[in-house]
Amino acid sequence: MGVAVHGGTLTTAVNAAVRAEERGFESVWTTEFYDRSATVSLAAMALRTSRITVASGIAYAVGRSPLVLAAEARDLAELSGDRLVLGLGTGTRTMQRDWHGVDGASPAPRMEELVPLLRRIWTMDAAGVQHEGRFYRMALHPTAAMTPRPPLPVYLAGFNARMVQAAGAVADGLVGHPIFTRRYVEEVVRPALAAGAARTGRPADVPVAGYVITSVAEDGDRARRDAAGQIAFYTVVRTYAPLVELEGFTAEVAAIRDAWKARDHDGMIAAVSPAMLDRMAVAGTPDEVRDRMPGFHGLYDRLLCYIPSYGLSDGEIGERLDAAIDTFGS
């Protein structure tokens, strides 16, 4: 089991990494947004830990050139003593276009070109790298001695089938999404991963690092409310419509979107049905979430506790992290 830190401060991320390592967690994952750099968070966590895997879930693959991305990852691997998993994602097309100023077309083929290029940069020798692709061009001729290094493990974030196929085709694993349900993973994600792997002649058993929204508090109703807020925050995004339709949550999500437009935070949370909460999260008191988590066992190769952050203060996020680590730590 691992733990994912989204929101809060750099101190929040570092403290979570230290405590997760002390309590026997396998990995700690940090995210990236418009107010947080995953690479800086990873560096801070790596410096304060010695055994736990540190991972980005995710760092933006857009907005960084392949060279900068490869160099940052190489430094992070050295800093962590090769405990790094580089999780990459593109964000939504709106994020690509409006946040990063890049063309949001064809994100999956872009990732299928990027990941092999990163591996070529990491293993580069004196011959350098020459690449002419659809999305990237590189003519790198080293002017100093090069020390090739083995490729780093790269996971790709994917939600819809085509991006999940890209992970199967070129990546070392898939980073799932916090609102994945068992049905969506079994009927959409796993088949898409296998199809992508078959297209490039790779083994079909591509590992999945899957988030489970994990909200723990002595006040079980408050914990469930926090989890519902996180679900509402994500399901308002139209990119996730395939899961919403598969699970039959169309009416609930329509109400969530209406509340979002009205900036009605309480209304968004109220529109999250018990079925949505049951299929997308474990939430409640420590005893309640211990009883609920086995429902997600066997679904992922790396099960990650994803702590709610939407609508919570930095201090509250830290408290939720501590509660989850205490509940599931050894």
JONORSUL-V931209 format. One record per residue. SS is DSSP state (2 for helix, 1 for strand, 0 for the rest). Layout:
ss: [SS & SS]
This chain:
ss: [0 & 1 & 1 & 1 & 1 & 0 & 0 & 0 & 0 & 2 & 2 & 2 & 2 & 2 & 2 & 2 & 2 & 2 & 2 & 2 & 2 & 2 & 0 & 0 & 0 & 0 & 1 & 1 & 1 & 1 & 0 & 0 & 1 & 0 & 0 & 1 & 0 & 2 & 2 & 2 & 2 & 2 & 2 & 2 & 2 & 2 & 2 & 2 & 0 & 0 & 0 & 0 & 1 & 1 & 1 & 1 & 0 & 0 & 1 & 1 & 0 & 0 & 0 & 0 & 0 & 2 & 2 & 2 & 2 & 2 & 2 & 2 & 2 & 2 & 2 & 2 & 2 & 2 & 2 & 2 & 0 & 0 & 0 & 1 & 1 & 1 & 1 & 1 & 1 & 0 & 0 & 0 & 2 & 2 & 2 & 2 & 2 & 2 & 2 & 0 & 0 & 0 & 0 & 0 & 0 & 0 & 2 & 2 & 2 & 2 & 2 & 2 & 2 & 2 & 2 & 2 & 2 & 2 & 2 & 2 & 2 & 2 & 0 & 0 & 0 & 0 & 0 & 0 & 1 & 1 & 1 & 1 & 0 & 0 & 0 & 0 & 1 & 1 & 1 & 1 & 0 & 0 & 0 & 0 & 0 & 0 & 0 & 0 & 0 & 0 & 0 & 0 & 0 & 1 & 1 & 1 & 1 & 0 & 0 & 0 & 2 & 2 & 2 & 2 & 2 & 2 & 2 & 2 & 2 & 2 & 0 & 0 & 1 & 1 & 1 & 0 & 0 & 0 & 0 & 0 & 0 & 2 & 2 & 2 & 2 & 2 & 2 & 2 & 2 & 2 & 2 & 2 & 2 & 2 & 2 & 2 & 2 & 2 & 2 & 0 & 0 & 0 & 0 & 0 & 0 & 0 & 1 & 1 & 1 & 1 & 1 & 1 & 1 & 1 & 1 & 1 & 0 & 0 & 0 & 2 & 2 & 2 & 2 & 2 & 2 & 2 & 2 & 2 & 2 & 2 & 2 & 2 & 2 & 2 & 2 & 0 & 0 & 2 & 2 & 2 & 2 & 2 & 2 & 2 & 2 & 2 & 2 & 0 & 0 & 2 & 2 & 2 & 2 & 2 & 2 & 2 & 2 & 2 & 2 & 2 & 2 & 0 & 0 & 0 & 2 & 2 & 2 & 2 & 2 & 2 & 0 & 0 & 0 & 2 & 2 & 2 & 2 & 2 & 2 & 2 & 1 & 1 & 1 & 1 & 0 & 2 & 2 & 2 & 2 & 2 & 2 & 2 & 2 & 2 & 2 & 2 & 0 & 0 & 0 & 0 & 0 & 1 & 1 & 1 & 1 & 1 & 0 & 0 & 0 & 0 & 0 & 0 & 0 & 2 & 2 & 2 & 2 & 2 & 2 & 2 & 2 & 2 & 2 & 2 & 2 & 2 & 2 & 2 & 0 & 0]
